[in-house]
């Protein structure tokens, strides 16, 4: 059976492809790339043709374009949408912080306070699980809170709720999934007497979409001032009078207290509790008492206002009783920790960021044949050597590789190959450099349980995971590609990227990673092309709903032997996601035939379940 290749065929440039005749056809730029948390509007022109103008706009009040960018793009003569700086990279919508849509008309109290109007504190977080605590939204995947709140959670993550001012409504909604907890490394509070460095971060698994009820609070400048007497606001779901927990978010205005006055008030009760006020803390409250944060408010925000924006001045940390006359609430001074916050976020997102290569892939060739991939353009690309043969894969986690099942399962008996026969390489676009580096140690192989291809014609569920023994360190050369979202669209004609180390059209193995751009093909059209093969008395696999096709009817551009398991990626909002896995095809770049790919969106739940079950 010399007609079907269970590993696909790659990316060659034939001699005739260097001659490109001048065409009088109308130049078009195609559909503009969608803008997450925004929209695109057509300003002038028609059918995306040359000199048409579009404008990207962000969802006002909650997101904005980068300063100085008007969002306008023009269809240029090279078929790309370009802005005034001649760049084809679309802008990102930046979240607006500290600017709630509901303004507070009056001030109440927490201890003896007033319920906060809906939308007035959209950064407020409720934490539950081991008692009740507060938190502050500071980014689309980041919550700031007090270290002593998270210190309770030794064996499980807290439940995180946002978006409502009523506790009953919040806990009826699904909590946000937590990826990791980050307590400040210098926090050590043995005996509940040392609240220095009482700050922590919660990293969420999935980004929040901001709206009138959920918005981040601004972080302070490193040199932010805390003038004595300046009024701020605290909010929380903690205890009211008589130690009763509130069902509604409460708030109170409290002034910043002079540090010396606060320190003296603590000295008065030092015989009872050996607590100290450090320079990493600030105090707020009234000498007569009655207004304060209380049990259950810990981790929430003490905010100050600058112009139209609120910023996180403090985190509710500790105090002597609640609203006690002559005592004040003590808060972590957030300005002292801005560097730590940014460093922690940067380091953690470097581990989890996906689909954003440091080097952009410029479209500089016709959609015929392939190009050598510049270094850093496909940092998720894996080179796999399986029983001496070459195949591909993609990084989807620091210990996980996504590839095709057909490369890891023996066809004659459907048995998984030995993990010792798999050599995995990543981090370079040159094969020689990769093979000179030590291969990554493989911990286990996980082909999809539904994959079975003993007849060489059954490529359904052609997907597998490889778990690595040790985690990867992500960098500009090694990065994971994003998994598709639920309901990800595979629109006919949309152009994606395939990359691999497979054969060129001269049947030679390339020494460098190559890539090509090919469009998605209508499913019915692809089935018809396979039927044409069968009419010639040749057997061919079935195209199932777990697959899709990509390519050009004139051929000349395809994946090839040695590319099986490699990625077909689509781009959304400047982020690349794994749409497909190179699976099978008929001949190599044959006119009228297309490459067939495993539809990754159909397997996201299986991927996540497999990774979770094999986490340890």
N, C-alpha and C positions, 0 to 999 in steps of 0.2 A: 504493500500500500504506500505508494510514493507520492501521494496527492495531498495528504493532510500532514501538517507539521504540528506536533503537539507543543513545540516551542516555536514562537513566532519569529518573524523575519524582519530585519532592521534596515532602515535608514541609509541607503546608499545614494551617491550622486553619480549618475551616468554621464558620459561625455557629452551627449546631446543636450543635457540640462544646463550646460554652461551658456548655451546660446538661447537668449530670450528675445524673441521678436518684439518690436515696438507695437503696442496695441492701441487702437483708437477707441477701445471700450471705455465706458464711463467708469471713473474711479469711485469706489465705494469704501467706506470704513467699517461697514457692518454695524450690528446693534451695539450701542455703547455698553460698557461694563457697568453692571448695577452697583449702586453705592449703598453699603450697609448703613442703616440709620439715616438714610437720606433718599433722594430721588433725583431723576434726571429729566430735564425739560428741554424740548426742542425750541430753539430760538428762531432759527431761519434755515432755509434750504428744505430739501425733501429727500426721502429714501436714503438717508445717510450718505449722500453723494458729496463729491469734492466741494469744499468751502461751506458745507452745512455747519451750523453752529449749535452746540448744545450747552446747557448749564447744569452743573451739579449743585444741589442745595441740600443742606442738612435739615433734619427735623428740628425746626426752630424751638427755642426755649430750653431744649434739652441737649442739643449738639450744635457745634459750629464748625465752619471750615477753618483751616489754619490761617493765622493772621496774614493778610496781604494776598490771599488767593480768592479770586472772584468766582471760581468754579467754571469759567468758560473754556470750552474746547472746540477746536475747528478741525474739520476733516481735511487732512493735508494730502498732498499729491502722492505720498508714498503709502496711502491707504491706512493711516493711523490717525486717531483723535489726539490732538496736541494742544497744550495750553500756551500761554503767552511766553513761556520760557522754553518752548519747543520740546517739552517733556510729555511723554505718553502715560506717565504714572498718574492714576487718578488720586485726588486728595483723600484723606481720611477724615471722618467726622469726629471731632474731639468733644468729649462730654463737657457740658457746662456744669460747674460746681457751685454749691453754696448759694443758689438763687431760687428759692422755692416760689412756686406760682401763687401760693396763698400767703398773704402778708398778715402778720399778727397785729390786730387792732388794739390789744390790751395785754397786760401781764397778769399771770396767775401764779400759783405756787405748786410745787410737787408735794412737799409735806404741807398739806392744807392748801392745795392748789386747784387749778382749773384744767379741764381737759383741753388738749391741743387740737385745734381745728384740723380736719383732714388735709393732708398735703403741706402742712406748715413745717414739719421736720422730716422731709423725705429721705434723709440719710439715717434715720433711726432704725436700729436693728434690735430684735428680740432674740435672745439666746436662751434655750431651755435644755433640759436633760438631767442636769444635776443642780437643781435650783434655777433661779431666774436671774438673768444678767442682761446687760445692754451691749451695744456695739455701734459702730459708725461706718457707713459705706464711704470708702475713699477712692474706689475704682470699680470698673465693671466686673472684676473678679477678686476684689479685696475688701475685707472688713477689718477695721481697727478696733481693738478692745483693750481691757486691762489684763495683764499677765495673771493676776490672781484669780480672774474668772476662768481662764483656760486651765489653770493649774489643777482644777478639780477633775478635769477629764483625762484620766490616766489610760483608760482602756477603750474609750469611744469618743467620737466627735460630737460636739454640741449640735443641736438642731438650730438652724439659722432661718429666721423669718423676716421679711421686709414687705413694705408696700401697704400697710394698714395701721391705723391708730387704735384698733380694738383687738385685744388679746384673743377673744373667742374667734374672731374672723381670721386672725393670723394663723392660729394653730389648726384651723380647718383646711388651710391651704398647704400644698406640699412644701416641705422645707427645702432650702437651697442645698445642693450637694457640696460637701466639703472635700477639698483635695488634700490640704495639709494645714497644720498649725505651726506658728512660729513665735515662740516666747522669747523675749529679749534674753540674750545669753548671760547677762550679768544679774538677772533677777534671781534672788534667793531669799525666800521669806519663811525661814524655819521659825515656828512659834508665832507667826502672824505679827511680828514686830518690825519687819524691814520691808517697806513698800517702795524702796528705791528701784528705778527702772521698771516700774509697773506698767508695762506696755507689751502688746502682742498683736499679731496679725493672723487673720484667717484667709487662706487662699481657697477660692471657690473652684469647683470643677468646670463650671460653665459661666459664660459672661451674662451679666444682667443687661437687659434693655431698659434704658432710663425713660421715665415719663413723669407726669405730674406727681406721682406718689412714690417714686424711687429716683433719687438723685444723689450724686456724691457730694460730700462736704469738702471744701477746699482745705489743703494742708497749709500751714503757716510758712512764712519765709523764715530762714534760719535765724535772722536777726529780729524777729517779730517782738514788738514791745507789749508789755503787760502793765499799763499804767494803773496805779492804785486808784480805786474808786470807779474805774470804768465798768459799766454794766454789761454783763453777759447773760446768756440763757443756758439753763440745763433742762434736759428732758429725760423721761424714763418711765418704765412700767413697774417701778419698785413700790415699796410700802407707803401707804398714806398714814394718817393718824391712827392710833390704836393698833398698829402693826397689821393693818389689813392691806393685802395686795390690791393694787388698782387693776381694773379691767380695761381702762383707757389710758392712752399716753398722756402724761401730765407734764407741765413745764413751769418754770419759775425764773424770774430775773434775779441775779445775784451779782454784787459788785466784786471786783478784784480787791483782795485784802493785802495790805502792806505785809511784806515777808517777816519783818521783825515783830510786828504785833501778833501775827499768827504763831510764830515760834514761841513767844512768851506764853500764849494761851495753852500751848501744848506742854510747856515746862510745868505748868500748874498741876497737871494731872500725871506727870511722869512717874510718880510713885505707884500709880495704879497700872499704867501701861507704858512700857519702855519704848515709846515711839519717837522717831526723829523726823524733822522737816529738812529735806535736802534741797540743793539748788535745782534738782530735777523735778521739783514740785511747785505748785502754786496753791494759794488758798482763795476761797470765795465764800461770801456769806455776810450776814448781818450780826452785829454784836448782841442784839436782843434775841436772836434765835428765831425759831418758828418756821424758817424757810431753809430747806436743805435738800440735798440728795439723800437717799436712804437705801436700806437693804433691797436688792433687786435692781438698783440703778447702776451698779458698778459696771464699768466698761463703756458707759454712755458718754456723750459729748458735753463739754462746757464750751460754748461758742461765743466768739466776739465778732463784731461786724466791721467791715472795711468798705465804705461806699455802699454798693448794692449787694455785696457778697458776704456771707458768713464763712468763718474759718475755724478749724479745730484748734482751740487754744489749750484745752485740757481734756483728760480722760478721768471720769469719776473713779477715785482710787480708795480713799479711806477717810475716816473722821472719828471724832469722839462722840459716840451716841448719834442721835439724829435731831438736828435742829436745836441742840443744847445751847442755852444762853452763854455767851462768852467763848463759844467754840465755833469752828469753821469747817467747811468741807475741804478736803485736800485732793488735788487733781495732779495727774502726771502732766508735766509741762511739755507739750508735743513738739514745740520748736526745737527742743534739745535733741530730738530723735529723728529729725527729717532725713539726715544722711543715712541712718540705720534703716529707716523705712524704705527709702529709695533703693538702697543696696540690696535689701532683702527681696524686694519686688523684682529687681533686675535679675538677681541670681536665680530666683525661683522661676521666673518667666523664661529665662534662658533654657531651663530644663523642660518647660511645658509649651513654649511658643512653637507654633507649627506653621509650615507653609509660607514662611516669609524669608526667602533667601536674601543674603546681604548684597548679592550681585544680581541685578535685574537681567532678565532674558529679553533682549531686544529682537524684534521681528525684522530680520534684515535679509531674508531670502524668500524666494517664491515657495509655494507649497509643492515642491517637487524635490525629492532627494533629502538628504540630511546635512547637518552641520555639526562640527565639533563643538561640544558644550564648553563654554568658558568656565574656569574654576569657580566653584561656589554657587553655580546657578541651579544645580539639582542636589542639594546637600543631603537629601533623603535617599539617594540612589545607592543601592547595595550591589556588589559583585559577589555572586555565589559560585563556588566551585563544588559541584555535587557529583561524586564518583568520577571526578576528572573532567566532567562536562561543565560548560559555562551557562549560567542563568542569572536572572535578576531578582531584585526584591526592593522593598522600601522600608525605611525606618518609620515606625508609628509610635514608638515609646522608647524610653531609655534602655529597655531590655527586650524590645519586641520588634520583629521584622515581619512584614506582610509579603507573601509571595503566592505562587500558584501551587496547588496540590500536586499537579502532574510532575513537578520536578522533584518531589519528595517521596513519591509512591511508585513502586515497581509495577509496571503495566501487567506483566504476565501473571502475577499472583496477588496484586492489590496490597502488598505488604509495605509498610513504611520502612524506608532505608535507615541504616544506622546513623545516629547523630554524628559519629566520628567521621563519616564520609562527607560531611558538610563543612566547607571552609567559607567563612563569611568575612568580607572586607568592606570597609567604608572609609570615607574621608578624603578621597582623591579622585580625579577624573582620568588619571593615567593608569592603565592596567599594570604596567611594569612597576610603578611605584607602589601600587596596592599589593601586588604579590610579594614584594620585598618586605612588607610590613607583616608582623605576626597576625595570623587570623584571629578573629573573635571566637572565644570558646562558646560552643553551643550547649545549652542546658537541656533542651527538649524540643521535639517536633510535634506540631499539632495540625495535621491535615483535617479538613472538614469531614465529619463523620459520614456525610452523605455522598462523598466522592468515591466513585468506583468506575474504573475505565479499563477493564480487562479486554474489551473488544477494540480499544483504540478509537471509539466513536462516541464516547460518553464523557463530555467535558462539563457536565452540570456540577455545580458546587466546586469549581476548580479554584479553591482558595485554601491557604494554609498559613499558620503562624509559626515562627521560629522564636523560641525564648533563648536569650543570651544568659550566660552564666554570671556576667558582671555588667553593671550599668554603663552605658555610654556617657561621656562628657560632651555636651553639646557645645558647638562653636559655629563659626561662619562656614566651616567645612562639613559639619555633621549636624543635621537638624531633622526633626520629624516632619512628615507631611500630615496635614489635617485629615481626619476622617470626615466623610460626608455627614451632613445633618440629616435628620429624619425627613423624608419627603424631598430629598435633593432632586433637582430637575436635570434631566438629560435631554435638552432641547435639540432637535435635528438642526444641523448646520452650525451649531456652536463648536468653536475650534478649541482643541486641547493639545497638550504636549505629551509626546512619548519619548522615553529616553532609554538607552541601553548600551551594552558592550557587545552586542551580537554581530552576526555576519553582515558585511557590506555586500553590494551587488556583484562584487568580483569574488565572492565566496571566501574572502579573507577576514580573519578576526581583526577588528580595529584595535589600535593601541590606546585610543582615547574614547571617552564617553561621547556618544552622539545623540542628537535629539532632532525631532521633527514635529511640525504642527499639522495635525489632520483633523477634519471636522467629524462630528457625530453623524451617523447615517441613519435614516429612517429604518425602523425595525422591519417593516414589510418589504422594503426595497432590498434589505440585506438578505431576508429569507428567499426572495425571488432569485437573487444571485446564486444562492446555494442550490436552489432547485435547478438552475441552469447547468450546474455541474453534474447533478444526478441524471439529467437528460442525456448526458454524454456517457452514461453507464459507469459513472464513478461514484463510489460511496462518499458520503460526507456526514459529519455530525449534525445533530439538530441544534437550531438556535432557540434557546429557552429564554424565559423571562428573567433569568438570573444572569443574562449576558447582554451585551450591546455591541454594535459595530462602529468602526471609525475608519476613514480612508477616503480615497478619491476614485471616482469611476474610471479615470484614465490610468490608474495604477501608478507605479514608479515610486511610491512612498508608502512604507509599511514597516512593521516590526519584522524581525527575522530570527533565524536559529540563534540561540544564545540570549534572546531577550525575554523568553518565557518567565513569567513571574514579576516582570518589571512594571513600572507605573505608567498609567495614562492619567494625567492630572488636568483638572479644570481650575479656573481662577474665578474667585468671587471677592470683590472688594479688596483687591491686592493680595489676597491669600489663596494659595494653591491647596486643593484638596484631592484626595485619592478617589477618582471616579471609577477607574478600572484597573484590572491586572491582566497583562498580556497572557492570553490563554491559547488560542489556536487560530489557524487560518489556512487557506487553500493557496498553495504556491507562495511566491514572494513578490509582492507588489504587482500581482497579475491584474491586467485591466478587467474591470467588471467584478472584481472580488475585493473583499474588505477584511481587515483584521478584526478578530473577535476577542472581546475582553470580558472578564468576570465583572458583573455590576456590583461594586463594593457596597453601595447604599443598601442592598438587600441583606447584607451580612453584618451590619454594624452591631446588632444585638448579640450575635454569635461571637464576634470579635471581643466585645466588652466582657461577655460572660466567660469566655475562655481565659482572658487575661486575669479576671478577678479570681477564678477558680485555681489559677496557677500562680498566684501572686507571691507566695513564699518559696 
